[in-house]
Amino acid sequence: MILNNKHRFHRLEKILKINNFENPMPGIAVIRNLTLYSQLQKSVFNFIKQNLKIAFPKTNFENTNKFLEKYYEFIKILPNKTPNGLLLFQKETQNEYNIMHNHFSKFISRYLNFNNIESLHLPINCRISDGGEFLNDKRPRSSSKWHIDVWAGEPIESFLMFLPVLGSCKSSTVRYNDCQVEQSLLIEQRDYAEHDVEGKTKNIYDLEDNTFVITDSLVFHQTLKKEKSLRISLDCRALYKEKFDYENRIHNLRQKNYFDLETWTSINKNKKIVTNFSFKNIEERTKSFKTKLVNTSYPLEFKLINKI
């Protein structure tokens, strides 16, 4: 049943509450004509800018239509950015994160049927992709290599929401591959390059600007870099209520990051997500995720508190 494409499509269809979506290949839904998008874009911009202001206090970051281009050299060396481009909020930027989370929550509520979703991941990920940076692509689990999310330790019953927000997919995109995965490979892998995917390609879909893409954990994909410029995106993982027959339990280091819908949607309403991680001691703390070849746990410690 795991590799039954019809079953995968129906399970994906059940978490959507709209009918006007595209299905370019099994396990993918593409939504266009987005609503509440501009408010979300603004909150992501404010989050990026606040991180820059704290990280580089001597620089005046001015609002401009070419913000990503103008401050490219600063954004790409943000100290709280992981090798795979994940921008981790810090104590000094957690307020902006909470606002961004709330806008993302409102955004996805327009499209998703929460009744068929078991839980969602905290935090949501703000990711910076640099189409001109190739230094980290040699890492065993670099997103530039063909992979499925199960290989990264994610459960089969998960799906990923992906939304390009700022910049353009012309700099770097995500390429999806309709390649059949064998059941023997549905386990975590230390090196994505050990398996030939390129030679088994059936169909290709490239991420586009102004689209909201939802994929299950069995879709092969890779980050495809094109030119020296930035794309800022949001992504978040969630768990289907409907399970496959094959069990693939969440790694116990990841289990604590999945929260029920009521808690997840309460962020910046009556709850806040906070951390003690700070720019003041960031170099020592980030040493691990910059030197480790494979990270299994989320690289940020946080807790939820009641919003006063």
C-alpha positions as CSV (number, residue, x, y, z in Angstrom):
1,M,0.0,0.0,0.0
2,I,2.9,2.3,0.6
3,L,3.7,2.8,-3.0
4,N,0.1,2.9,-4.2
5,N,-0.1,6.3,-6.0
6,K,-3.9,6.3,-6.0
7,H,-3.9,5.9,-2.2
8,R,-1.3,8.6,-1.8
9,F,-3.3,11.0,-3.9
10,H,-6.5,10.5,-2.0
11,R,-4.7,10.9,1.3
12,L,-3.2,14.2,0.1
13,E,-6.6,15.3,-1.3
14,K,-8.3,14.8,2.1
15,I,-6.1,17.4,3.8
16,L,-7.1,20.1,1.3
17,K,-10.3,22.0,1.6
18,I,-10.2,23.4,-1.9
19,N,-10.7,21.7,-5.3
20,N,-8.8,24.0,-7.6
21,F,-5.3,22.6,-7.1
22,E,-2.9,21.0,-9.6
23,N,-1.5,17.5,-9.2
24,P,1.6,17.3,-11.5
25,M,2.7,13.9,-10.1
26,P,1.7,11.5,-7.3
27,G,2.1,13.0,-3.8
28,I,2.2,16.7,-4.9
29,A,-0.5,19.4,-4.8
30,V,0.2,22.9,-6.3
31,I,-2.0,25.8,-5.3
32,R,-2.1,29.1,-7.2
33,N,-4.0,32.4,-6.8
34,L,-2.9,32.7,-3.2
35,T,-4.8,34.8,-0.5
36,L,-3.3,36.5,2.6
37,Y,0.0,36.3,0.8
38,S,1.1,39.9,1.0
39,Q,0.6,40.0,4.8
40,L,2.7,36.9,5.2
41,Q,5.4,38.3,2.9
42,K,5.7,41.4,5.1
43,S,6.1,39.4,8.3
44,V,8.9,37.3,6.7
45,F,10.6,40.5,5.5
46,N,10.4,41.9,9.0
47,F,11.9,38.7,10.5
48,I,14.8,38.8,8.0
49,K,15.4,42.4,8.7
50,Q,15.4,42.1,12.5
51,N,17.9,39.3,12.3
52,L,20.2,41.5,10.2
53,K,19.8,44.4,12.5
54,I,20.8,42.3,15.6
55,A,23.6,40.4,13.8
56,F,25.1,43.6,12.2
57,P,24.3,46.5,14.5
58,K,26.6,48.9,12.8
59,T,24.8,48.7,9.5
60,N,21.6,50.6,8.6
61,F,19.3,48.3,6.7
62,E,17.0,50.5,4.7
63,N,13.7,49.4,3.2
64,T,14.1,49.0,-0.6
65,N,12.5,47.0,-3.4
66,K,15.9,45.5,-4.0
67,F,16.5,44.6,-0.3
68,L,17.8,41.0,-1.0
69,E,20.1,42.2,-3.7
70,K,21.4,45.2,-1.7
71,Y,22.1,43.2,1.4
72,Y,23.0,39.9,-0.2
73,E,26.5,39.8,1.4
74,F,25.0,40.3,4.9
75,I,22.1,37.8,4.5
76,K,24.3,35.0,3.3
77,I,26.6,35.2,6.3
78,L,23.9,35.5,9.0
79,P,25.4,33.6,12.0
80,N,22.1,31.9,12.8
81,K,21.8,30.3,9.4
82,T,22.5,26.6,9.1
83,P,24.4,24.9,6.2
84,N,21.0,24.0,4.6
85,G,19.8,27.6,4.8
86,L,17.5,27.3,7.9
87,L,17.4,30.7,9.7
88,L,16.9,30.0,13.4
89,F,15.2,32.7,15.4
90,Q,17.0,33.9,18.5
91,K,15.9,35.5,21.7
92,E,16.3,38.9,20.1
93,T,14.1,37.9,17.1
94,Q,11.5,35.6,18.6
95,N,8.8,38.3,18.6
96,E,9.2,38.6,14.8
97,Y,9.1,34.9,14.5
98,N,5.8,34.6,16.5
99,I,4.2,37.2,14.3
100,M,5.4,35.4,11.2
101,H,4.1,32.1,12.5
102,N,0.7,33.6,13.1
103,H,0.5,34.9,9.6
104,F,1.5,31.5,8.2
105,S,-1.1,29.8,10.4
106,K,-3.8,32.0,9.0
107,F,-2.5,31.5,5.4
108,I,-2.6,27.6,5.5
109,S,-6.0,27.6,7.2
110,R,-7.4,28.9,3.9
111,Y,-6.3,25.8,2.1
112,L,-6.0,22.9,4.6
113,N,-8.6,20.7,6.2
114,F,-7.3,20.6,9.8
115,N,-9.8,17.8,10.6
116,N,-7.5,15.3,8.7
117,I,-4.2,16.5,10.2
118,E,-2.9,15.0,13.4
119,S,-0.2,17.5,14.4
120,L,2.2,20.1,13.0
121,H,5.9,20.8,13.5
122,L,7.2,23.6,15.6
123,P,8.9,25.9,14.7
124,I,8.1,26.6,11.1
125,N,11.2,27.0,9.0
126,C,12.3,30.2,7.3
127,R,14.9,29.1,4.8
128,I,17.4,31.1,2.7
129,S,18.5,29.5,-0.5
130,D,21.5,31.1,-2.3
131,G,21.6,30.1,-6.0
132,G,25.3,31.0,-6.1
133,E,26.5,29.1,-3.0
134,F,27.8,25.5,-3.6
135,L,30.2,25.1,-0.6
136,N,27.7,23.0,1.5
137,D,26.5,20.9,-1.5
138,K,29.1,18.2,-0.8
139,R,27.5,17.4,2.6
140,P,26.2,13.8,2.8
141,R,22.6,15.0,3.3
142,S,22.7,18.2,1.3
143,S,19.3,19.3,-0.1
144,S,21.0,19.7,-3.5
145,K,21.0,15.9,-3.8
146,W,18.0,13.9,-4.9
147,H,16.3,12.6,-1.8
148,I,13.0,11.8,-0.1
149,D,12.1,13.1,3.3
150,V,12.0,9.6,4.8
151,W,15.8,9.5,4.2
152,A,16.2,12.5,6.5
153,G,14.4,10.6,9.3
154,E,10.9,11.9,8.6
155,P,7.9,9.6,9.0
156,I,6.1,8.2,6.0
157,E,2.8,9.6,7.3
158,S,4.2,13.2,7.1
159,F,3.8,15.9,4.4
160,L,5.6,19.1,3.8
161,M,4.2,22.6,3.1
162,F,6.5,24.7,1.0
163,L,6.0,28.4,0.1
164,P,8.5,30.7,-1.7
165,V,8.0,34.1,-0.2
166,L,10.7,36.6,-1.1
167,G,13.2,36.6,-4.0
168,S,12.6,34.4,-7.0
169,C,12.7,30.7,-8.0
170,K,14.8,31.9,-10.9
171,S,17.8,31.9,-8.5
172,S,17.1,28.5,-7.0
173,T,14.2,26.2,-7.2
174,V,13.1,22.9,-5.9
175,R,12.9,20.2,-8.5
176,Y,10.5,17.3,-8.0
177,N,11.0,13.9,-9.6
178,D,8.3,11.2,-10.1
179,C,10.7,8.4,-9.4
180,Q,9.3,5.2,-7.8
181,V,10.9,4.4,-4.4
182,E,11.5,0.8,-3.4
183,Q,10.2,-0.3,0.0
184,S,13.7,-1.4,1.1
185,L,14.8,2.2,0.9
186,L,12.2,3.6,3.2
187,I,14.6,4.1,6.0
188,E,16.9,7.0,7.1
189,Q,20.0,7.4,4.9
190,R,23.3,8.9,5.9
191,D,24.3,9.9,2.4
192,Y,21.7,10.8,-0.3
193,A,24.3,10.3,-3.1
194,E,24.4,6.5,-2.5
195,H,21.3,5.9,-4.6
196,D,20.8,6.5,-8.3
197,V,17.7,8.7,-8.9
198,E,18.7,10.6,-12.0
199,G,18.5,7.5,-14.2
200,K,15.0,6.6,-13.0
201,T,13.3,9.9,-13.8
202,K,9.7,9.7,-15.1
203,N,8.4,13.3,-14.8
204,I,9.8,16.6,-13.5
205,Y,8.1,19.5,-11.8
206,D,10.0,22.7,-10.8
207,L,8.9,25.0,-8.0
208,E,7.5,28.3,-9.2
209,D,7.0,31.7,-7.7
210,N,3.6,32.5,-6.2
211,T,2.7,28.9,-5.5
212,F,2.0,26.9,-2.4
213,V,3.2,23.4,-2.7
214,I,2.3,20.4,-0.5
215,T,4.2,17.1,-0.9
216,D,4.2,13.8,0.9
217,S,7.4,12.3,2.3
218,L,7.8,9.9,-0.7
219,V,8.4,12.5,-3.4
220,F,12.0,12.8,-4.6
221,H,13.2,16.4,-4.7
222,Q,16.4,18.5,-4.8
223,T,17.4,22.1,-4.5
224,L,18.4,23.3,-8.0
225,K,20.7,26.3,-8.0
226,K,20.7,28.6,-11.0
227,E,22.2,32.0,-10.4
228,K,23.8,34.1,-7.6
229,S,20.7,35.6,-5.8
230,L,18.5,34.7,-2.9
231,R,15.1,32.9,-2.4
232,I,13.4,33.1,1.0
233,S,10.8,30.4,1.7
234,L,8.8,29.0,4.5
235,D,8.3,25.3,5.1
236,C,6.5,23.3,7.7
237,R,6.0,19.6,8.2
238,A,2.8,18.0,9.5
239,L,1.4,14.5,10.1
240,Y,-1.6,12.9,8.4
241,K,-4.3,11.3,10.5
242,E,-4.5,8.5,8.0
243,K,-1.6,6.1,8.3
244,F,0.0,3.7,5.9
245,D,0.2,0.0,6.8
246,Y,4.0,0.3,7.1
247,E,5.1,1.8,10.4
248,N,7.8,4.4,10.4
249,R,8.0,6.0,13.8
250,I,9.3,9.5,14.3
251,H,12.8,9.6,15.7
252,N,12.4,10.3,19.4
253,L,14.5,13.4,19.0
254,R,11.9,14.8,16.6
255,Q,8.8,13.7,18.4
256,K,8.9,16.6,20.8
257,N,8.6,19.1,17.9
258,Y,5.2,18.0,16.8
259,F,2.2,19.7,18.5
260,D,-1.5,19.4,18.3
261,L,-3.5,21.8,16.2
262,E,-4.9,23.8,19.1
263,T,-1.4,24.5,20.4
264,W,0.2,25.1,17.0
265,T,-2.5,27.6,15.9
266,S,-2.4,29.5,19.3
267,I,1.1,30.9,18.6
268,N,1.0,34.7,19.0
269,K,-2.6,34.6,20.1
270,N,-2.5,33.2,23.7
271,K,0.9,31.5,23.5
272,K,4.4,32.4,22.4
273,I,7.4,30.3,21.4
274,V,10.6,31.5,23.1
275,T,14.2,30.5,23.3
276,N,17.3,31.3,25.4
277,F,19.5,31.0,22.4
278,S,21.0,34.4,21.7
279,F,23.2,36.3,19.2
280,K,25.4,37.1,22.2
281,N,26.8,33.5,22.4
282,I,25.9,32.2,19.0
283,E,29.3,31.2,17.7
284,E,29.9,28.5,20.3
285,R,26.4,27.1,20.0
286,T,26.3,27.0,16.2
287,K,29.6,25.2,16.0
288,S,27.9,21.8,16.2
289,F,25.5,22.2,13.3
290,K,28.2,23.8,11.1
291,T,30.6,20.9,11.7
292,K,28.3,17.9,12.0
293,L,27.8,16.1,8.7
294,V,24.4,14.8,9.8
295,N,22.1,16.4,12.3
296,T,19.1,14.4,13.6
297,S,17.6,16.8,16.1
298,Y,16.3,20.3,15.5
299,P,19.1,22.8,16.0
300,L,17.2,25.1,18.4
301,E,15.9,24.7,21.9
302,F,12.7,26.5,22.7
303,K,9.6,26.4,24.9
304,L,6.0,27.7,24.8
305,I,4.8,30.2,27.3
306,N,1.5,32.0,27.8
307,K,1.2,35.3,26.0
308,I,0.7,38.2,28.5
